[in-house]
Structure formats: C-alpha cells, structure tokens
C-alpha cells in the first residue's frame, strides 16, 4: 500500500509539474548560459547531499520534474516523507545527465527541495506535538505563502501531515474582519456569501469575541475562527460555542507559534492554524556535487603520492 506521502505526490497533475519546471528554468536561464560552454554535454553523475540532520524529505516530484525536463535522471535513495537521519551529511539521491543540463537544473531544483523539506520538517514536528498531547484536532497552514510557489508549499504541508487549509479565495469562504466591516454585519456577510457559494462550500467567519462567534453560527457559518484569543479565553469561548452549536467547528488562530502551540490544545478546538508554517520557516540545506572524472581523481592521487 502507498504511504500517505506517495499519495500526496499523486495529487499533483503531471502537466502542472511540467509547467512549473519550465517556468522555473526559464526564470533562471532566460537567454544564454555562458557557463555551459565550460562543461559541455558529456555525461556526468552528481550526488544530492542533505546537510541538515533530522529533516523530512519533501519536494522530490518537483526536483525530478526539473531534471526530467532537461533530459537528466534522478535515482532517489530516500523516499518522499522519510526522516533523514542524524548523520551530518546524508546521500539522498543521484542525478545523471549531460553536464550543462544538470547544472542548468541545479539551483531551481535545490530551491524547491530546500523550501519544501523545511516546511515538511516543521509540520512534522507540530503534528508530533499534537499526537503526543493526545489532541485529535487538525494543525493547519494558512494562505501566507510565497507568491507563485503556493502549490509547492501546500504540498509540503501534506508531506508533513498537517492540513493545507483552503487553497485560495475560490475555495472555502473565509469572512475576515474587513469583509464584515465592509458589508455592515456578520449576518449580512454570511447571507451574501451563502447566496453565491450555495451548499458546496463551507463558510468560516473570523471572530474577535464569543458574541461574534454566536452571531456567525446563528447566521449559518460552518466554522468559527477565534482570532488572537489568549489560550484560557479561547478554551472558555470554544466550550460555550460548542455547547450551544454542537456541529460547529472551531478554529484557533493568531499568535500561535511552535513554542506555545500546546497551550491551545482543547477538546473544544478542532483546528489550530499557524502562519509560521510558511513564514520564517528554516530551509533544509541540500547541495548537489558532481562526481569528478576518474582521470582527475587518478591525477590528484598521483600528485598527493608524489608530495608525500
């Protein structure tokens, strides 16, 4: 049976991978590649090295797509979603192909892998915290993503086993404070949104108090986001709303960090979303090193023997 991470990879349409790979390559090399003259098209082999121990590998479909576009092959030693061990440097994959093509793909492919693996690693750590605490709700990301790179970052959340939340404004409806103020009231905003999205989309409303949450639930909202609540205030408000509206889902957001996440866990809270999953998230350090030709290795060995 396929692992959840393999299933996540199957969610990306092949034509989307191809389009993204071509866009990234065109951005990085829009015209000539003068350095390509130095290496030509002889076949070379490069080793992908991970230099950040205890990282979760994510982004291999994007990495592979970049090199496939250039006529190179990638053989993975570690599977998508695997935690790379404690070694300071871990061989992760081997890339083969024409030298100039391999070097054309190096930076775009590494950028994807480093960013996606960093997000997946953070997500995995947050999910582990929830599991260890016995909390059965969902840790979720947000729309605070890098423009043009959202699909990669949302995919990395899947690999890290947290919820992607909504994909974009065309997905689930979220009515924030500015929507409420511009429309006049929570009830008016919910009713207007429902008239457009019908039964096929959930409506979430950002609320600053239990009273606002009660109005939103009464107007037909499916999810209430209790925004910027202190943990103890959150627990009291969430319990009160759940008791009055048992089918209501409660999301906590605003001010949540990896350091204070555990204080937001509650049987009355269904979702906790964190912008830091993507904003300010450390990347995983990968490098791609071309294997030296045997003739150069022999020459270096001879030189070293002569010196000794």
FENKA-V514981 format. One record per pair of residues at least 24 apart in sequence whose C-alpha atoms are under 10 Angstrom apart, sorted by sequence separation. I is the first residue (numbers start at 1). J is the second residue. If there is no record, write none. Layout:
BEGIN
<<I/J> <I/J>>
END
This chain:
BEGIN
<<56/80> <57/81> <58/82> <72/96> <73/97> <138/162> <139/163> <140/164> <141/165> <142/166> <143/167> <173/197> <209/233> <210/234> <213/237> <217/241> <223/247> <224/248> <225/249> <226/250> <227/251> <228/252> <229/253> <230/254> <231/255> <56/81> <57/82> <58/83> <71/96> <72/97> <138/163> <139/164> <140/165> <141/166> <142/167> <143/168> <172/197> <180/205> <187/212> <190/215> <191/216> <194/219> <209/234> <213/238> <222/247> <223/248> <224/249> <225/250> <226/251> <227/252> <228/253> <229/254> <230/255> <231/256> <242/267> <243/268> <48/74> <55/81> <56/82> <57/83> <71/97> <72/98> <138/164> <139/165> <140/166> <141/167> <142/168> <143/169> <171/197> <179/205> <180/206> <186/212> <190/216> <194/220> <210/236> <211/237> <214/240> <218/244> <222/248> <223/249> <224/250> <225/251> <226/252> <227/253> <228/254> <229/255> <230/256> <242/268> <45/72> <47/74> <48/75> <55/82> <56/83> <57/84> <70/97> <71/98> <72/99> <138/165> <170/197> <179/206> <180/207> <185/212> <186/213> <189/216> <190/217> <194/221> <210/237> <214/241> <217/244> <218/245> <221/248> <222/249> <223/250> <224/251> <225/252> <226/253> <227/254> <228/255> <229/256> <239/266> <241/268> <242/269> <44/72> <45/73> <46/74> <47/75> <48/76> <54/82> <55/83> <56/84> <67/95> <70/98> <172/200> <173/201> <174/202> <175/203> <176/204> <177/205> <178/206> <187/215> <188/216> <190/218> <191/219> <193/221> <209/237> <210/238> <213/241> <214/242> <217/245> <220/248> <221/249> <222/250> <223/251> <224/252> <225/253> <226/254> <227/255> <228/256> <235/263> <238/266> <239/267> <240/268> <43/72> <45/74> <48/77> <54/83> <55/84> <56/85> <67/96> <68/97> <72/101> <73/102> <171/200> <172/201> <173/202> <174/203> <175/204> <176/205> <177/206> <186/215> <187/216> <190/219> <191/220> <210/239> <225/254> <231/260> <235/264> <238/267> <239/268> <53/83> <54/84> <55/85> <67/97> <70/100> <71/101> <72/102> <171/201> <172/202> <173/203> <174/204> <175/205> <176/206> <177/207> <185/215> <186/216> <187/217> <189/219> <190/220> <191/221> <210/240> <211/241> <214/244> <217/247> <231/261> <234/264> <235/265> <236/266> <238/268> <239/269> <53/84> <54/85> <55/86> <64/95> <70/101> <71/102> <170/201> <171/202> <172/203> <173/204> <174/205> <175/206> <176/207> <177/208> <185/216> <186/217> <187/218> <188/219> <190/221> <210/241> <214/245> <217/248> <231/262> <232/263> <234/265> <235/266> <237/268> <238/269> <52/84> <53/85> <54/86> <69/101> <70/102> <128/160> <171/203> <172/204> <173/205> <174/206> <175/207> <186/218> <187/219> <217/249> <231/263> <232/264> <234/266> <235/267> <236/268> <237/269> <238/270> <51/84> <52/85> <53/86> <54/87> <60/93> <70/103> <72/105> <116/149> <119/152> <120/153> <123/156> <124/157> <127/160> <128/161> <186/219> <187/220> <230/263> <231/264> <235/268> <50/84> <52/86> <53/87> <54/88> <67/101> <68/102> <70/104> <83/117> <115/149> <119/153> <120/154> <122/156> <123/157> <124/158> <126/160> <127/161> <187/221> <230/264> <231/265> <234/268> <235/269> <50/85> <51/86> <52/87> <53/88> <57/92> <67/102> <70/105> <118/153> <119/154> <120/155> <121/156> <122/157> <123/158> <124/159> <125/160> <126/161> <127/162> <186/221> <229/264> <231/266> <234/269> <51/87> <52/88> <53/89> <66/102> <67/103> <69/105> <81/117> <116/152> <117/153> <119/155> <120/156> <121/157> <123/159> <124/160> <125/161> <126/162> <127/163> <50/87> <51/88> <52/89> <53/90> <67/104> <68/105> <80/117> <112/149> <115/152> <116/153> <119/156> <120/157> <123/160> <124/161> <213/250> <50/88> <51/89> <52/90> <66/104> <67/105> <83/121> <115/153> <116/154> <118/156> <119/157> <120/158> <121/159> <122/160> <123/161> <124/162> <49/88> <50/89> <51/90> <66/105> <67/106> <81/120> <113/152> <116/155> <117/156> <119/158> <120/159> <121/160> <123/162> <49/89> <50/90> <51/91> <65/105> <66/106> <81/121> <112/152> <116/156> <117/157> <119/159> <120/160> <121/161> <122/162> <123/163> <21/62> <25/66> <48/89> <49/90> <50/91> <64/105> <66/107> <67/108> <83/124> <112/153> <115/156> <116/157> <119/160> <120/161> <175/216> <20/62> <21/63> <24/66> <25/67> <48/90> <49/91> <50/92> <63/105> <66/108> <67/109> <117/159> <118/160> <120/162> <21/64> <22/65> <23/66> <47/90> <48/91> <49/92> <50/93> <63/106> <66/109> <81/124> <113/156> <116/159> <117/160> <226/269> <17/61> <18/62> <21/65> <22/66> <25/69> <47/91> <48/92> <49/93> <63/107> <65/109> <66/110> <116/160> <225/269> <17/62> <20/65> <21/66> <25/70> <47/92> <48/93> <49/94> <63/108> <64/109> <204/249> <206/251> <16/62> <17/63> <19/65> <20/66> <21/67> <47/93> <48/94> <62/108> <63/109> <66/112> <175/221> <204/250> <205/251> <206/252> <225/271> <226/272> <14/61> <17/64> <18/65> <19/66> <21/68> <22/69> <46/93> <47/94> <48/95> <62/109> <63/110> <174/221> <204/251> <206/253> <223/270> <224/271> <225/272> <17/65> <18/66> <21/69> <22/70> <46/94> <47/95> <61/109> <62/110> <63/111> <173/221> <223/271> <225/273> <9/58> <12/61> <16/65> <17/66> <21/70> <45/94> <46/95> <47/96> <60/109> <62/111> <63/112> <64/113> <173/222> <174/223> <175/224> <176/225> <9/59> <12/62> <18/68> <19/69> <45/95> <46/96> <59/109> <60/110> <62/112> <63/113> <173/223> <174/224> <175/225> <9/60> <10/61> <14/65> <18/69> <44/95> <45/96> <46/97> <59/110> <61/112> <62/113> <63/114> <174/225> <176/227> <5/57> <9/61> <17/69> <44/96> <45/97> <59/111> <60/112> <61/113> <5/58> <9/62> <43/96> <44/97> <45/98> <46/99> <59/112> <60/113> <43/97> <44/98> <45/99> <58/112> <59/113> <62/116> <6/61> <42/97> <43/98> <44/99> <58/113> <59/114> <41/97> <42/98> <43/99> <44/100> <46/102> <57/113> <58/114> <59/115> <60/116> <41/98> <42/99> <43/100> <44/101> <45/102> <46/103> <57/114> <58/115> <59/116> <60/117> <40/98> <41/99> <42/100> <43/101> <44/102> <48/106> <58/116> <59/117> <39/98> <40/99> <41/100> <42/101> <43/102> <57/116> <58/117> <59/118> <39/99> <40/100> <41/101> <46/106> <56/116> <57/117> <58/118> <38/99> <39/100> <40/101> <41/102> <56/117> <57/118> <58/119> <59/120> <38/100> <39/101> <48/110> <55/117> <56/118> <57/119> <58/120> <36/99> <37/100> <55/118> <56/119> <57/120> <58/121> <36/100> <39/103> <50/114> <55/119> <56/120> <57/121> <35/100> <36/101> <55/120> <56/121> <36/102> <52/118> <55/121> <56/122> <33/100> <36/103> <54/121> <55/122> <56/123> <35/103> <36/104> <56/124> <35/104> <55/124> <56/125> <55/125> <9/80> <33/104> <8/80> <6/79> <8/81> <5/79> <6/80> <5/80> <6/81> <29/104> <81/156> <3/79> <4/80> <5/81> <28/104> <29/105> <3/80> <4/81> <5/82> <28/105> <81/158> <82/159> <3/81> <81/159> <82/160> <25/104> <28/107> <80/159> <81/160> <25/105> <28/108> <81/161> <24/105> <25/106> <27/108> <25/107> <26/108> <24/107> <25/108> <21/105> <24/108> <25/109> <23/108> <24/109> <21/108> <24/111> <21/109> <24/112> <62/152> <61/152> <59/152> <58/152> <59/153> <58/153> <59/155> <58/155> <59/156> <58/156> <57/156> <58/157> <56/156> <58/158> <59/159> <58/159> <57/159> <58/160> <56/159> <57/160> <56/160> <165/271> <163/271> <165/273> <163/272> <164/273> <163/273> <140/251> <142/253> <162/273> <139/251> <137/250> <138/251> <139/252> <140/253> <137/251> <162/277> <157/277> <156/277> <157/278> <139/261> <156/278> <154/277> <153/277> <154/278> <153/278> <135/262> <20/148> <137/265> <150/278> <20/149> <129/258> <133/262> <135/264> <136/265> <137/266> <132/262> <135/265> <136/266> <137/267> <144/274> <145/275> <20/151> <126/257> <130/261> <134/265> <135/266> <136/267> <137/268> <138/269> <139/270> <140/271> <141/272> <142/273> <144/275> <145/276> <20/152> <126/258> <129/261> <130/262> <133/265> <134/266> <135/267> <137/269> <138/270> <139/271> <140/272> <141/273> <142/274> <143/275> <144/276> <145/277> <146/278> <125/258> <126/259> <129/262> <134/267> <136/269> <137/270> <138/271> <139/272> <140/273> <141/274> <142/275> <144/277> <145/278> <146/279> <135/269> <136/270> <137/271> <138/272> <139/273> <140/274> <141/275> <142/276> <144/278> <145/279> <16/151> <17/152> <123/258> <126/261> <130/265> <135/270> <136/271> <137/272> <138/273> <139/274> <140/275> <141/276> <142/277> <143/278> <144/279> <122/258> <126/262> <141/277> <142/278> <140/277> <141/278> <142/279> <139/277> <12/151> <12/152> <12/155> <11/155> <9/155> <8/155> <9/156> <8/156> <126/274> <8/157> <9/158> <5/155> <8/158> <9/159> <5/156> <7/158> <8/159> <123/274> <126/277> <7/159> <5/158> <6/159> <8/161> <123/276> <4/158> <5/159> <122/276> <123/277> <4/159> <5/160> <122/277> <123/278> <4/160> <5/161> <121/277> <122/278> <4/161> <119/276> <120/277> <119/277> <120/278> <118/277> <119/278> <122/281> <118/278> <119/279> <121/281> <122/282> <119/280> <120/281> <121/282> <122/283> <116/278> <119/281> <121/283> <115/278> <118/281> <119/282> <120/283> <121/284> <118/282> <119/283> <120/284> <117/282> <118/283> <119/284> <115/281> <117/283> <118/284> <115/282> <116/283> <117/284> <118/285> <114/282> <115/283> <116/284> <117/285> <114/283> <115/284> <117/286> <113/283> <114/284> <115/285> <112/283> <113/284> <114/285> <111/283> <113/285> <114/286> <111/284> <113/286> <114/287> <110/284> <111/285> <110/285> <111/286> <110/286> <110/287> <110/288> <109/288> <107/287> <106/287> <107/288> <106/288> <106/289> <103/288> <102/288> <103/289> <103/290> <102/290> <99/290> <95/288> <92/286> <94/288> <95/289> <96/290> <91/286> <93/288> <94/289> <95/290> <89/285> <90/286> <91/287> <92/288> <94/290> <89/286> <91/288> <89/287> <58/284> <57/284> <55/283> <56/284> <55/284> <54/284> <55/285> <52/283> <53/284> <52/284> <53/285> <51/284> <52/285> <50/284> <51/285> <52/286> <50/285> <51/286> <49/285> <50/286> <51/287> <49/286> <50/287> <48/286> <49/287> <50/288> <48/287> <49/288> <47/287> <48/288> <49/289> <46/287> <47/288> <48/289> <46/288> <47/289> <48/290> <45/288> <46/289> <47/290> <45/289> <46/290> <47/291> <45/290> <46/291> <44/290> <45/291> <46/292> <44/291> <45/292> <44/292> <45/293> <44/293>>
END
